[in-house]
Each structure stands twice: as C-alpha cells, then as structure tokens.
Amino acid sequence: MAIVGAGYAGLNAALELVERHGAEVAVLEAGQPGWGASGRNGGFAVPGGAKLSRAAMTRRFGADATAEWAGFERDAIERVRDNLERYAIDAEPGPEGELCLAHSPRAAKALAAEAETEAEDGTETQWLPPEALAERGLKAAGTHGGLLHPVGFSLHPLAYVRGLARAAQAAGVQLHGDSPVTSLGRSGGDWVLHTARGQITAPRVLIATNGYSDEALPPFLSGRILPIISAILVTRPLSPAELSSQGWRSRVMACDSRRVLHYFRLLPCGRFLFGGRGGVSARPAALAEFHSVLRADFDAMFPAFAAAETAHYWSGLICMTGNFTPFCAEVPGMPGLFAALGWHGNGVAAASEGGRRIAAALAGKPNPAPAITQVTPRRMPLPALRRPFLHAGMQAARLLDRLG
Ligand SMILES: Cc1cc2nc3c(=O)[nH]c(=O)nc-3n(C[C@H](O)[C@H](O)[C@H](O)COP(=O)(O)OP(=O)(O)OC[C@H]3O[C@@H](n4cnc5c(N)ncnc54)[C@H](O)[C@@H]3O)c2cc1C
C-alpha cells in the first residue's frame, strides 16, 4: 500500500494498516513528517471536522448519520489519547475541556441556551457567567460569559506527529521524506506513484494531503476542496504579574463565538498562543497583514498582554470540501484509490481517527468511516472564483462579528 502525506491522517492509516492488517506500507511525504498542518496547529484535540451544525447535518443526512458522526468525534479524542499512551509520546497533554467565550450579549444568550439543551441531553456542558470566568482565571476583555465543553484536551502538535512517525517506522512503515508525488498513473491493476527520485507501485493508495493537496492528484479533487489559511501568533513567556493583571491563569483551551473565530491557550512554557482562520493568500504581504489583524484582535481581548511581543508567527493550510464534511472513502471511478481529507480546521482528533478508519477499506474490508464522510464532495460553483468569494465572505463575517 502507498500513502501520500505524512500528517495525522496518513500516519494513523499507516500504523493501522501495519498493526491490524499486516500490510506493507510506504508513506511518501513532500517535506518531512508533520511538515503540513499536523506539525504546526494549535494543538486542540477537540470534537469537530465538519463545518455543519448538528441541525443542518440532520436535515441533510438524517438523525442516524448525525448520531454516528457524533460517535466518531468522541472516538477521535480517545484515539489521540490512546496513541499518546500506546506509543509513549510525550506531547504535554493539557487539561480537559474547551471553553467558548461569548463575544456579544446575543452570543451569550445563544450559548447559555445551548448549555440548557445539552444538559437535557445529558452532556455536562457548563455555562459560566463573567464572574465565574474571572474566578477560574479566564478573564478576557469584551466577553460575556462562556460555555465549557468537558471534552478534549490540548497537546503539543509537532511532538504528537513526530511520535506517530517514530512509531510508524518502528512498526516497519517505509517513511520517505522529501518525496513529493508528482503524478499518479495506472499500470496493469496497480497504481504507480512518481517522484523525482523514483516510483512506487501499489495496489491501493491513500491520498492524505488535506490543505496541501494538489487538485490534479487526482483530478477528482479539482474544485471540490478549498484550502484556507489558519495562522498563529505566540508571545514571549508572560510574567506572573501580566497573568494576574489580565486575570488569565488557566491552561484550558478556549475559542470565541465569532463567525471568524479565534482560538487561544496559555502554553505550558508560559507563552500565549492566539490563532485565527480565514486567510486566502499566502503572499508574504497578505500574511503580514493577517498578523496585524490577529495581533490587534489579541491586544483587544488581552490588553494586559499587549507589551508581550509576538515571538513567533506562522501559518498553515486547512481544507474545506464542497459538502462541508470530510471525505474518507474510495475515489469514485478510481478503484483502489482512496482519500481521507477535509477536516475543516479541526483535524487533530478527526484526521487521526479518519486515518485509522480508512485503513480497513484499503485492506479490502467494508469502509467503517462515518456515512457522512463517504458522500462524494460536491464541486463548488465557479471554482475559479472560490478565493475571491471566500475573501468577500470573510470580510462580511468580520463585519457581522463586530455588530454582535
Ligand atoms: C495554524 C493551524 C492551526 C490549527 N489548529 C488546530 C487545532 O488546534 N485543532 C485541530 O483539531 N485542528 C487544527 N488545525 C487543523 C489540523 O492541523 C489539520 O486538520 C490536520 O493536521 C490535518 O492532518 P492531515 O494529516 O490530514 O494533513 P496535513 O498534516 O496537512 O498533512 C498533509 C501532508 O501531505 C503532504 N503532501 C501534500 N502533497 C503531497 C504530495 N504531492 N506528495 C507527498 N506529500 C504531499 C504535505 O507536505 C503534508 O505534510 C490547524 C491547522 C492550522 C494550519
């Protein structure tokens, strides 16, 4: 078997194929393992992976498929936990739970109502009014309470992916870095993957390239996916005085309720990580502009940290699909060619579990990935205009966020 891409999806698929299905596996990676989003994300191992609300998912796919997806999200968190333990990966796991801070009174009302509905369903979600947030050391300016979901934990993303790569090699996976696959062809019943340094032939292939996908590899992807930039700034270590002046002491993972959301957490080393999504251009000038906007948003929420300069800033690519759900199945019309991608900016857990599930299908068994991930992604309308449309959509969403 051959796998293209050594991120969470590709490496988990490789491990599962070797350990559970006794397959011979080669992974081809354009950079080094974890070079893509898996080595540079915010480290939130949380539920997610699709960009549809539960209600929209139920309308489109039905209640059973939606419940199956919810089960996948839970399994995905446990998968990450199990990987860390099984392969003895020290990825600095943080405290359980994720807090969503309301950015407006209207958002606070909606989140408080969500807490009530979830309580009726038996989820131990907690609505924390501003005083309760302050007591727990979770004070950010311009917020109106927060919803604490007790699920998920943070980790060091690069340590996690490097640990997976080590485990894969120890299990016998042939892991080839600096090996971008330049084309894919057929020879007899097999697939042939070409690289500048040679070629590999395999009966089954997994494309696990997510936001770094070449839409011609295979052409099926063309117009069905959209890479989006997510960027992170990390401050110098904060002093105890700065932390107490802001009133933020907790290491819990947090995000806000904005349409163009921010995600943030205090790192074990005392630095603060603050991230945001929505960029469409990787030109240096556009990335610098993105940093200015992100930094201004950070300073507004955490005024006591304003003197802590940005020590590190980087960006990476996440992947949307035309269905707003991941795709984890055989590529239509291409027997033996599979893809696992489209985690919508939430792939620490989902890509890990998605990689594990799709391995069974590569091994010739029924595909155990959730039904909603086996639906062929739609081609987006006017693919050539995807980026300008996205840019306009982001601008409009930012404006709406400012209005509450
Ligand atoms: C800044 C940022 C912050 C994020 N924060 C979070 C977070 O906190 N929580 C969360 O759940 N998710 C987060 N994400 C998303 C998460 O990182 C991704 O969903 C996840 O890492 C996807 O894993 P993957 O294995 O599918 O893809 P990737 O890790 O992107 O790996 C794809 C790999 O394919 C390789 N590749 C591409 N083309 C080829 C080719 N032709 N030949 C060989 N190799 C190729 C690339 O080099 C790359 O290494 C974030 C993403 C970014 C960019």
The ligand as an ORCA input file, in Angstrom:
! r2SCAN-3c Opt
* xyz 0 1
  C      -2.395     27.140     12.014
  C      -3.306     25.944     12.182
  C      -3.924     25.701     13.401
  C      -4.745     24.590     13.573
  N      -5.235     24.322     14.814
  C      -5.935     23.174     15.016
  C      -6.331     22.804     16.313
  O      -5.980     23.443     17.306
  N      -7.095     21.673     16.447
  C      -7.445     20.915     15.375
  O      -8.149     19.918     15.550
  N      -7.022     21.224     14.129
  C      -6.270     22.313     13.929
  N      -5.800     22.596     12.680
  C      -6.096     21.661     11.591
  C      -5.243     20.394     11.690
  O      -3.888     20.750     11.883
  C      -5.409     19.579     10.404
  O      -6.787     19.310     10.207
  C      -4.684     18.250     10.458
  O      -3.340     18.418     10.835
  C      -4.784     17.559      9.103
  O      -3.944     16.434      9.104
  P      -3.677     15.699      7.736
  O      -2.784     14.565      8.023
  O      -4.975     15.417      7.065
  O      -2.958     16.805      6.807
  P      -1.556     17.558      6.961
  O      -0.996     17.459      8.314
  O      -1.713     18.916      6.380
  O      -0.604     16.675      6.060
  C      -0.697     16.628      4.668
  C       0.698     16.314      4.166
  O       0.641     15.995      2.791
  C       1.881     16.363      2.233
  N       1.723     16.426      0.783
  C       0.919     17.233      0.044
  N       1.043     16.955     -1.257
  C       1.939     15.959     -1.354
  C       2.495     15.245     -2.459
  N       2.124     15.505     -3.716
  N       3.402     14.266     -2.208
  C       3.779     13.978     -0.938
  N       3.284     14.629      0.131
  C       2.373     15.602     -0.070
  C       2.163     17.704      2.869
  O       3.545     18.029      2.813
  C       1.663     17.488      4.285
  O       2.702     17.167      5.198
  C      -4.990     23.713     12.471
  C      -4.382     23.952     11.253
  C      -3.530     25.046     11.084
  C      -2.870     25.277      9.764
*
